[in-house]
Amino acid sequence: MSTHIEAGGRLAHPDGGDPGGPAGSPRDPRRRGGRAAQSAPSGARSRVRRWIRPARVVLAALVILLAWNLAAPHYPGYVLPAPIDVWTSFTSTWSRGVWIEEVWATLQHLLLAFGIVLVAGLPLGIVIGRSTIAEDLSRVVLVFLQTVPTIVLIALALVVAGASTSSVVGVTVAGSITYFLLNVIQGTRAIDQDLVDMARAYRASEGAIMRTVVLPAVVPYFLAGARITLGVAWQITLFAEYLMGAEGIGFQVSSAIKLLDTKAVFMWGLSVVAMTLVLEYGAFRPAERRLTRHVKKG
């Protein structure tokens, strides 16, 4: 390939290439075009990958449903009801407005308690993780909440507030907050102290250190603790409704068991599973992607 010299001594390429650099350099338009061509397939692959994991979840659910449908005829209906019977129970409950009413009551108990745990647990966990004085003062309370049986908390709540929404929420907060706190405390302790010392050497304020060092480092532990806490909160909320007779799914399960209505028990249980999946893929996964943008993916 021939070249000629322009004014100023720069090499000009007859094919229109950039005279400022050789072919294949970052300034070569052919290389830039190749990069653009490569980005299109990668974008398509990322869109495909985005749907692979939800598709696997749906596939797993279909396999379980098929196995359940095949096994149901071999057992009495009060032991293992058929999927169609459970669906009929759901449609009946839905048409009477009971499903929405009871699910809404349980979601109010659950989400209010979960919100209290997150809002109170994050600052408390950071303070306890960074201060030995706070750790010593809170140790007895944490051990008590971690080991006391849920049924004892329910009994105390009944004595203090009776069978009410505040009782269910209070029991759920007390029974689940330690799972979240311990994760945040562990995340705070795992922070590289050299980063904190470097920030202080540059005279960064405590608020700036909290925003730029502590909180980003605690985010993975925050998300892990929130996931675990949500599962525990579901169990405690339903158990409290069950024993207290408070409005919600737990009370409906109690009534169905007394009537030996197994298909209703299955229906309410599957409703909880469905709502948990909605929270996972509708709230947790988007929040996780947003909060961990600063973390490099391997």
N, C-alpha and C positions, 0 to 999 in steps of 0.2 A: 504494500500500500504506500503510495507516494504522499508526500506532504510538501507544502511550500511555506516560506517564511513570510509572515505578515510584518507590518510596520511595528517596530518595538521589539522584534526578535522572537515573537511567540510562534510556536508551531501551529499551523492550521491543518485540519484533516479534511480531505475532500468529501468524506461521507457525512459531514455535518457534526462530527463529534466535538466535544468540548476541547478547545485548544489548551485549556488550563491544566489538563492532566491526561495520563495515558488511558488507553482502553481498559475497562475493568475497575477504574478508580471510582470513589464515591461521587465524583463530579461527572462521570460518564453517563449520558442520558440513556444509553442501552442498559446499563446496570440498574438505573432507577426504574426503567420499564420492566426489567426482570423481577425487581422487588415487588412492584405492583401486581404482576402476574402471579407471584407466589402468595400474596396476601389473600387473594380470592379463595383458593382452596382451603387455606387455614381458617378463614372465616366460616366456610361451609362446614368444616370439621368441628369447629367449636359449637356451631348450632346443633349439629347432630349429637355431640357429647352431652349437651345440655338436656336432651330428652332421653338419653340412654338410662340413667339411674331411675327416673320416675317410671319408665317402661318396665324396668326390672321389678319395681315394687308392685306394679299392677299385675305382672306375670305371676309373682309369688302369691298374691291374693287370689288369683284365678285358680292356681294349683291347689291352694288350701280349700277353696270353695268346691272344686271338683272332688277332692278327697272326702270332704264332709258329705257331699251329696251321695257319693257311693257308699259311705259307711252308715248313713242314717237308716236305711231300710233294715239293717241287721240289729237294731236296738229299739226298745220301746220308746214311744214319743216323749215320755216323761224323763227319759235318760238322755237321749240325743234326738231332739226334734229335727225334722228336715228343713233345709234352707227355705223352702216355699212357705212352711208354717211360720217360721220366724219373720219372713217378709210380710205375711198376712197380719201378724201381730203388730208389726211396725205401721202398716197402712191404717189399721184400725185405730191405733193410738194417735197417729198423725191426724186422721180425719176428725177425731174428737177434740183436738187441740191440746191433748195431754202431753204429747212428746215435746212440743215447743215450750210449754209452760215449765215442765220439770227440767228440761235441759237448760233453759235460761236461768232457772234458780241455781242449778249446780255450777254453771259457768260464772255466775255472779260470785258465789262462794270461792270458787277456785281462783279466778283472775284477780279478785280483790286481795286474797291472801298472797298470791304469787307476786303481785305488785308491791305489797308491803315488804315481802322478803327481799326483793331486788333493791328497792329504794333504801331500806334500812341496812341491808346486809353488805352492800358495796362499801359505803364509807366506814362502817364498823369493822369489816374485814381488813381494810387497808390500815386503819388505826391500830388494830390489834397486831397485824403483821409487822408494823414498823415500830411499835413501842412495847418493850418488855413490861413496863408498868401496866399498860392496858391488858396485856396478855395475862399477867398474874391476877388482876382484878376480875377478869371475865372467865377464868378457867373453871371455877365452880359452877357458874351458870351454864356454860357450854357443856360440861360433863353431865349436868342434870338433864338438860334438854335432849342430849344425845342418847341418854340411857333410860329415861323415864318411859314406861309403856304408854302407848297412845290411849289405851282405855282409861288410865289414870287421869290423863289430861281431859278426856271427855267427861269423866265423873266430876272433876273440879269445875269444868265449864258449866255443867248442869247445875251445880250447887250455886255458882256465882251468878250466872245469867240465864239459866233455863235453856229450853230448846228453841234457840233463835239463830238468826243469821250471824250475829256477832259471836255466838258460841262456836259455830262451825268454823268461821274465819279465824278466830283466836286459836282454836285447836290446830288448825292447818298451819298457821304461822309458827306456832311453838314446836310442832312436830317436824317441820321441814327446814327451818332456817339454818340449823347447824350444818346441813349438807352443803348449802350455798356458802356459808361463812368459812368453813374449813377450806374450800377451794380457793376463795379469794385470799385468805390468810396465806395459804401455800404459794399462790402466785406472787403475792407481795414479797414474801421472803426469798423468792427465786430471782428477784431483780438483781442485776449486776451492780454491786455497791460502787464500783469504779465509775459507772455512768453518773450516779448521783453525786459522787465526790467531784467529778469533772464539771458537772453543772454548777455546783456550789463554788468551784474555783473560778468560774466565769461570772460569779455573783448573780446567778439566776435566783429568782424568788421561789419560795416554797410552792406557790401556785403554779409557776411555770414548770417546776420540776414535776409536779403532780400531773400536769397536762401533757408534757412531752416525754416523760420517762416512765412514771408509775402506771398511769392508766393504759398506755399502749401495751405495756408488758403484762398487765393483769387481764387484758381482754380474752385470751384463750382460756384462762382459768374461769373467768366470768361466764363464758358461754358453756363450758363443760359443767360448771356448778348449776347454771340455770336449767340445763337439760335434765340433770339428775333430780333437781328440786321439783321440776314440773311433774315428773313421774311419781315421786313420793307424795306431792301435794294432791294429785289425783286420788291416790289410794286413801290418804287420810281424810280428804273431803267426803268421799263416798262412805267410808267407815263411820265418820261422825254423823252423817245424815242417816245412815242405817240404824245406829244405836240411839240417836237422839229423837228420831222420828221427825226430823226437820224436812221441810220441803226440798225435793230434789231427786236425782236418780237413785241415790242410796236408799231412800225411803220406798221408792217404787220397787226396787229389787227385794227389799224386806217383805213387802206385801205380796209380791209374786211367789216368793219362796213359801210363805205361809199357805198360799192357795195351790201349791205344787204346779204353778204355771211356768214350766221350764222354758217354753218358747219365749215368754216375756223376759225371763232372766237373760237368755241369750241375746234378745233384741237390745236390751239396755246395755249389756256388756259390749256388744259390737258397736253401739252408738258411741261409747266412750273411746273405743279404738279408732273409729272414724274421725272423731273430733281431735284426737291426739295427732293423727296423721295430718289433718288440716292445719293444726298449729305448727307442726314440724315443718311442712313444706310451704305454708303460707306466711309464717312469721319467723321461725328460727333460721331456716336456710337463707332467706333474703337478708336478715339482720347479720348473720354470720359473714356473708359475702361482703357486706358493707363495712363491718367493723374490723375485718381482717385484710383490708386492701393493702395495708402497709406491710403485711407479712409476705415474703417471697415464697412462691410455690416452687417445690422441687421438681 
